Amino acid sequence: PRRRFTDDIEAGRLVEVLPDNPPTPTPISVLYPRSRQLSPRVRVFVDWLVEILGPKLDP
């Protein structure tokens, strides 16, 4: 998402190309078996995705 690069664009380290044509959103799914206990590594990964992608991701 653009918000990750806002500081770099404002500082001139990056230049936005085609600002009137942003990419379409791409859905992301995290699948894991509910029948087994979720491993700590998977839980940390899912939490990280939620943190960087925001409220659009439903854990």
MARBA-962076 format. One record per residue (C-alpha): x, z, y; residue in one letter. Coordinates in Angstrom, 2 decimals, padded with zeros to 5 digits. Layout:
# MARBA-962076
+---------+---------+---------+----+
|       x |       z |       y | aa |
+---------+---------+---------+----+
|       X |       Z |       Y |  A |
...
+---------+---------+---------+----+
//
This chain:
# MARBA-962076
+---------+---------+---------+----+
|       x |       z |       y | aa |
+---------+---------+---------+----+
|  000.00 |  000.00 |  000.00 |  P |
|  001.04 | -000.66 |  003.57 |  R |
|  000.94 |  003.04 |  004.46 |  R |
|  004.07 |  003.65 |  002.37 |  R |
|  006.03 |  001.35 |  004.68 |  F |
|  004.56 |  002.23 |  008.06 |  T |
|  007.66 |  004.15 |  009.22 |  D |
|  010.00 |  001.32 |  008.20 |  D |
|  007.85 | -001.30 |  009.92 |  I |
|  007.64 |  000.77 |  013.12 |  E |
|  011.42 |  001.37 |  013.08 |  A |
|  012.09 | -002.37 |  012.64 |  G |
|  013.76 | -002.00 |  009.23 |  R |
|  010.98 | -004.11 |  007.68 |  L |
|  009.00 | -007.01 |  009.08 |  V |
|  005.43 | -007.54 |  007.99 |  E |
|  004.82 | -011.07 |  006.71 |  V |
|  001.29 | -012.48 |  006.75 |  L |
| -000.34 | -009.37 |  008.28 |  P |
| -003.73 | -011.11 |  008.36 |  D |
| -003.64 | -011.72 |  004.59 |  N |
| -003.16 | -008.37 |  002.80 |  P |
| -003.11 | -008.36 | -001.00 |  P |
| -006.30 | -007.53 | -002.83 |  T |
| -006.49 | -004.04 | -004.35 |  P |
| -005.45 | -003.82 | -007.98 |  T |
| -007.15 | -001.24 | -010.18 |  P |
| -004.94 |  001.09 | -012.20 |  I |
| -006.04 |  002.97 | -015.31 |  S |
| -004.29 |  005.74 | -017.19 |  V |
| -005.43 |  005.96 | -020.79 |  L |
| -004.62 |  008.74 | -023.23 |  Y |
| -006.36 |  010.11 | -026.32 |  P |
| -008.78 |  012.94 | -025.53 |  R |
| -008.59 |  014.16 | -029.11 |  S |
| -005.06 |  015.47 | -028.60 |  R |
| -003.61 |  017.92 | -026.12 |  Q |
| -002.21 |  016.18 | -023.08 |  L |
|  001.57 |  016.48 | -023.04 |  S |
|  003.17 |  018.06 | -019.96 |  P |
|  005.05 |  014.82 | -019.24 |  R |
|  001.85 |  012.79 | -019.20 |  V |
|  000.13 |  015.41 | -017.02 |  R |
|  003.00 |  015.29 | -014.49 |  V |
|  002.87 |  011.48 | -014.48 |  F |
| -000.90 |  011.42 | -013.89 |  V |
| -000.58 |  014.02 | -011.13 |  D |
|  002.17 |  011.93 | -009.50 |  W |
| -000.01 |  008.81 | -009.59 |  L |
| -002.88 |  010.70 | -007.98 |  V |
| -000.51 |  011.95 | -005.28 |  E |
|  000.92 |  008.55 | -004.35 |  I |
| -002.26 |  006.51 | -004.76 |  L |
| -004.62 |  008.97 | -003.14 |  G |
| -008.24 |  009.72 | -003.91 |  P |
| -008.94 |  006.24 | -005.27 |  K |
| -007.47 |  007.31 | -008.61 |  L |
| -009.70 |  009.58 | -010.69 |  D |
| -007.64 |  011.59 | -013.24 |  P |
+---------+---------+---------+----+
//
